[in-house]
Structures are given as C-alpha cells and as structure tokens.
Amino acid sequence: MGRYYEPESIYGQPLKKDGYKWLGGVDWSPGNDWSLTAQLSGDGILNHDDRLADSRHATTATLNISKEFLHQTLTISNMLYWSVDDGEIFDRIKAEYEMKDGLHLSAGIDVFNGEDGRYGVYEDNSQVWVKAKYNF
C-alpha cells in the first residue's frame, strides 16, 4: 500500500500507487543429492499510470537445479531467471567447494541475455567469476 514508483521521464515525480505481489513454487529432492526448485512470481501496480517506468504487470520464473558430490562438499548448480514478459534471461552456473568448515571456494559464470528489458540491459555484464569465503 502506498509505494512510490519511478516515472518514465527523468523530469517526472515519483507516483504513489498501491501494488501487489504473488509467488508460487515447488521444491523437490528426488534423492541422490539432487535438488530442484521452481518458482513463478509476479507483481503489479493497481490503477497503473502510463507515466510510470514500470509496467502494469511483471512475471518472473526461476529454476534451480543442483547436485552435491564428494560427501556433500562440492555443489554444482544452475540458477535460471526468466522474465516471462519480455523473454529475457539471467543464468548463473556455479560450482562451490567446501574445503573445510567455514572455507568455501566458488567459481561460476553469469550470462545475461535479451534486448533492453530486465536482464538484456546487462548483457555486456556477462562474466566469469571466482570467490573465496571464510565464515568464522
């Protein structure tokens, strides 16, 4: 209730509108250290105004598939975000290895694909990355 939304024009003022969000999903662990999570979510603006930068409705689907190996110390996963409205995607493929308690090493690739929508604007930001994390 009463959220401010950005205007389409940089000269416009934010507009106060009511909105809604929804989410549905399923988690499935078929065994043998496999995991699958799928979600469908959306949000919308009530009494939408054409001066707003956001569309009236936006729907996103996600799918995460992961498998653990080596006594659950290595996890390979693929997390896919799909903007249903404009057909664009963000895909993160990742491997994470727990070297010892608290020390994790990760490597992955992030792929953005689309035109100029939710993910396509970041297409030049597709990347390969590595990360070390220590929890204490």
Helices and strands as residue ranges (DSSP letters): E 3-5, E 15-17, E 19-31, E 34-45, E 57-69, E 74-83, E 88-100, E 103-113, G 120-125, E 127-134
